[in-house]
Each structure stands twice: as C-alpha cells, then as structure tokens.
C-alpha cells in the first residue's frame, strides 16, 4: 500500500492520462470510422476502394508500428513540435477507426435494403439516407461490438507509455525501474484499467437500455 500512498500523484496522473487518451482517440476513431463506413457502402467505386484499403492496411498493421510512424515520422513531415499525447491519440484513433468502420458496416448491412430504396424513391441523397434512415436503425446492432472495441482501445493505450505519454502502464515502468515490488504496482495499475473499462461497459449498457426503451 505504501507504493500507492507514496506515489499517489504519479498514479493519479497516469490514470487521468489513460482516461484522456482513451477519450480523445475514441472520438477520432468514431468520426473516422463512420466516414470510412460510409465510403465502404458508398455507390461510388473509388470511395469503396478507398474504404477497403484503409481498413485492410490499418487492421493488418501492428499498433506498435503505427506508434513508431506517428511519433517519429509524422512530426518530421506534417506537424513538427506536436505533443506525444496527441501523436499517440492519432495512432490509437486511426488504428481503432478500422474496427469501428467494420462494426458500423455490419450494422448497416442488417438494415433491410427496402429502407434505402424507399428513401431513394423519396428523392433523398445517399448521404441523407445514410444519416437519417440507415444509421439510426443500425445503432442498436452496432452498440455491443463498439463496447468491446472501446474496451480494447483502453487496453491498447498502454503502448502509449513507451512513447512518452503519461498513462497508467508508464507509471508501472517508472516505479519498477526505481526498485519497487512489481506485484503491488501491477495490482494498482490493473485496478485503474478496470475502473475505466467498467465505466465504458456501463455507459454502453446504458445506451443499449435507452435504445430498447425507444424501440
């Protein structure tokens, strides 16, 4: 217990760092995932090809490699001086967007084709049909897999600690190097991750219940 009380500021900073990078990269993943899912089901062939290439590359690229590219290549070419936190959030968000895209696309495919045909018969564009007809109906199907994806995102954020981002797993590395017993450190770090993942799981269960009531 002494390791927690003696280093409470480090654990607090690491916990908040995990929460913040999960939230920021989650927003990036959701926005990109929805856009790429739209490309994947688009009637325009180049957009479908772009979406397929995006998902194929990111799903089959190791996350550590994306962190290396984000940390050492992106600042040199695009955004010099960008903080490690946002570079890590970009790597996590882009990687997770491929999984969000496939979850959303699967949900879209559960909506009867007649819904889109009826919308087109009313003169609605593809974007309007997707936004106003298809996605609202697909939401109930998409929520459970999205919950698992965001829980995985939280655990994947541990890699960010190796690239200069203050987060929970980085605290474990720091204190272990200082000679503290590794078991209690892992226990406290694991409890921190459990708090975040249980909060995400509870939030998505709340969304699912609200969608059930609205059915």
C-alpha positions as CSV (number, residue, x, y, z in Angstrom):
1,X,0.0,0.0,0.0
2,X,3.0,2.3,0.6
3,X,3.8,2.4,-3.1
4,X,0.4,3.9,-3.8
5,X,0.4,6.4,-1.0
6,X,4.0,7.5,-1.6
7,X,3.4,7.9,-5.3
8,X,-0.3,8.9,-5.5
9,X,0.4,11.9,-7.8
10,X,2.1,9.6,-10.3
11,X,-0.8,7.1,-10.2
12,X,-3.3,10.0,-10.5
13,X,-1.5,11.5,-13.5
14,X,-1.3,8.1,-15.1
15,X,-4.9,7.3,-14.5
16,X,-6.1,10.7,-15.9
17,X,-3.7,10.2,-18.9
18,X,-5.3,6.9,-19.7
19,X,-8.7,8.4,-19.5
20,X,-7.9,11.4,-21.6
21,X,-6.0,9.5,-24.4
22,X,-8.9,6.9,-24.5
23,X,-11.4,9.7,-24.8
24,X,-9.6,11.7,-27.5
25,X,-8.6,8.7,-29.6
26,X,-12.1,7.3,-29.2
27,X,-13.6,10.5,-30.7
28,X,-11.1,10.3,-33.6
29,X,-11.9,6.6,-34.1
30,X,-15.7,7.2,-34.1
31,X,-15.5,10.1,-36.6
32,X,-13.1,8.4,-38.9
33,X,-14.9,5.0,-38.5
34,X,-18.3,6.5,-39.5
35,X,-16.8,8.3,-42.5
36,X,-14.9,5.2,-43.7
37,X,-18.0,3.0,-43.2
38,X,-19.9,5.5,-45.4
39,X,-17.2,5.0,-48.0
40,X,-17.4,1.2,-47.7
41,X,-21.1,1.2,-48.5
42,X,-21.0,4.1,-51.0
43,X,-22.3,3.6,-54.5
44,X,-19.2,5.4,-55.8
45,X,-16.5,2.7,-56.6
46,X,-13.4,4.9,-55.8
47,X,-14.8,5.6,-52.3
48,X,-15.4,1.9,-51.8
49,X,-11.9,1.1,-52.8
50,X,-10.5,3.8,-50.5
51,X,-12.5,2.4,-47.6
52,X,-11.4,-1.1,-48.3
53,X,-7.7,-0.1,-48.5
54,X,-8.0,1.9,-45.3
55,X,-9.5,-0.9,-43.3
56,X,-7.2,-3.6,-44.8
57,X,-4.0,-1.6,-44.1
58,X,-4.8,-0.5,-40.5
59,X,-6.3,-3.8,-39.3
60,X,-3.2,-5.7,-40.5
61,X,-0.6,-3.2,-39.3
62,X,0.8,-3.8,-35.8
63,X,-0.2,-1.0,-33.4
64,X,3.4,-0.5,-32.2
65,X,4.4,0.2,-35.8
66,X,1.7,2.9,-36.1
67,X,3.0,4.5,-32.9
68,X,6.5,4.5,-34.4
69,X,5.3,6.2,-37.5
70,X,3.1,8.7,-35.5
71,X,6.0,9.5,-33.1
72,X,9.0,9.7,-35.4
73,X,7.6,10.3,-39.0
74,X,4.5,12.5,-38.6
75,X,6.3,15.3,-36.7
76,X,9.1,15.4,-39.2
77,X,6.8,15.7,-42.2
78,X,3.5,17.2,-41.1
79,X,3.2,18.5,-37.5
80,X,6.6,19.4,-36.0
81,X,6.5,20.0,-32.3
82,X,3.3,18.2,-31.7
83,X,3.0,16.7,-28.2
84,X,3.4,13.0,-27.7
85,X,-0.1,12.8,-26.2
86,X,-1.8,13.9,-29.5
87,X,0.6,11.8,-31.6
88,X,-0.4,8.8,-29.5
89,X,-4.1,9.7,-29.8
90,X,-3.7,9.9,-33.6
91,X,-2.1,6.4,-33.7
92,X,-4.7,4.9,-31.5
93,X,-7.6,6.7,-33.2
94,X,-6.6,5.7,-36.7
95,X,-5.9,2.1,-35.7
96,X,-9.3,1.8,-33.9
97,X,-11.2,3.5,-36.7
98,X,-10.8,0.4,-38.9
99,X,-12.5,-1.7,-36.3
100,X,-15.2,0.9,-35.7
101,X,-15.8,1.0,-39.5
102,X,-16.3,-2.7,-39.8
103,X,-18.7,-2.7,-36.8
104,X,-20.7,0.1,-38.3
105,X,-20.7,-1.5,-41.7
106,X,-22.0,-4.8,-40.2
107,X,-24.8,-2.8,-38.5
108,X,-25.7,-1.1,-41.8
109,X,-25.9,-4.5,-43.5
110,X,-28.6,-5.6,-41.0
111,X,-31.0,-2.8,-42.2
112,X,-33.4,-4.1,-44.8
113,X,-32.5,-3.0,-48.3
114,X,-36.0,-1.7,-48.8
115,X,-35.4,1.1,-46.4
116,X,-32.7,2.6,-48.7
117,X,-34.8,2.0,-51.7
118,X,-37.8,3.8,-50.1
119,X,-35.5,6.7,-49.2
120,X,-34.3,7.0,-52.8
121,X,-37.8,6.9,-54.1
122,X,-38.5,10.0,-52.0
123,X,-35.6,11.8,-53.6
124,X,-33.1,11.5,-50.7
125,X,-29.4,11.5,-51.5
126,X,-27.1,8.8,-50.3
127,X,-25.8,10.9,-47.5
128,X,-29.2,11.8,-46.3
129,X,-30.3,8.2,-46.5
130,X,-27.3,7.0,-44.5
131,X,-27.6,9.8,-41.9
132,X,-31.4,9.9,-41.4
133,X,-32.6,6.4,-42.2
134,X,-29.9,3.7,-42.1
135,X,-27.6,4.7,-39.2
136,X,-30.4,5.3,-36.7
137,X,-31.7,1.8,-37.4
138,X,-28.2,0.3,-37.3
139,X,-27.3,1.8,-33.9
140,X,-28.9,-0.9,-31.8
141,X,-26.9,-3.6,-33.6
142,X,-23.7,-1.6,-33.5
143,X,-23.6,-0.8,-29.8
144,X,-22.4,-4.2,-28.4
145,X,-19.4,-4.6,-30.7
146,X,-18.5,-0.9,-30.2
147,X,-18.4,-1.5,-26.5
148,X,-15.8,-4.3,-27.0
149,X,-13.8,-2.1,-29.4
150,X,-13.5,0.8,-26.9
151,X,-12.6,-1.5,-24.1
152,X,-9.8,-2.9,-26.4
153,X,-8.8,0.7,-27.1
154,X,-8.4,1.4,-23.4
155,X,-6.0,-1.6,-23.1
156,X,-4.1,-0.7,-26.2
157,X,-3.4,2.8,-24.7
158,X,-0.8,1.0,-22.6
159,X,1.5,1.1,-25.6
160,X,1.5,4.9,-25.5
161,X,3.5,4.9,-22.3
162,X,6.5,3.6,-24.2
163,X,6.3,6.7,-26.5
164,X,6.4,9.5,-23.8
165,X,2.7,9.6,-23.0
166,X,1.8,9.8,-19.3
167,X,-0.6,6.9,-18.7
168,X,-1.0,4.0,-16.2
169,X,1.3,1.5,-17.7
170,X,4.0,4.1,-17.9
171,X,3.7,4.5,-14.1
172,X,4.4,0.8,-13.7
173,X,7.5,1.0,-15.8
174,X,8.8,4.1,-13.9
175,X,8.3,2.7,-10.4
176,X,9.6,-0.8,-11.4
177,X,12.8,0.9,-12.6
178,X,13.1,2.6,-9.1
179,X,13.2,-0.8,-7.5
180,X,9.6,-1.1,-6.1
181,X,8.0,-4.5,-5.8
182,X,6.3,-5.2,-9.1
183,X,3.2,-7.1,-7.8
184,X,1.5,-4.3,-5.8
185,X,2.3,-1.9,-8.7
186,X,0.6,-4.2,-11.2
187,X,-2.4,-4.6,-8.8
188,X,-3.0,-0.8,-8.6
189,X,-2.4,-0.4,-12.4
190,X,-4.9,-3.2,-13.1
191,X,-7.5,-1.6,-10.8
192,X,-7.1,1.6,-12.7
193,X,-7.7,-0.1,-16.1
194,X,-10.7,-2.0,-14.6
195,X,-12.3,1.3,-13.5
196,X,-12.0,2.7,-17.0
197,X,-13.2,-0.4,-18.8
198,X,-16.1,-1.0,-16.4
199,X,-17.1,2.7,-16.9
200,X,-17.1,2.2,-20.7
201,X,-19.1,-1.1,-20.4
202,X,-21.6,0.6,-18.1
203,X,-22.0,3.6,-20.4
204,X,-22.7,1.3,-23.4
205,X,-25.2,-0.8,-21.4
206,X,-27.0,2.5,-20.6
207,X,-27.1,3.4,-24.3
208,X,-28.5,-0.1,-25.1
209,X,-31.2,0.2,-22.5
210,X,-32.2,3.6,-23.8
211,X,-32.4,2.3,-27.3
212,X,-34.5,-0.6,-26.1
213,X,-36.9,1.8,-24.5
214,X,-37.1,3.9,-27.7
215,X,-37.8,0.8,-29.9
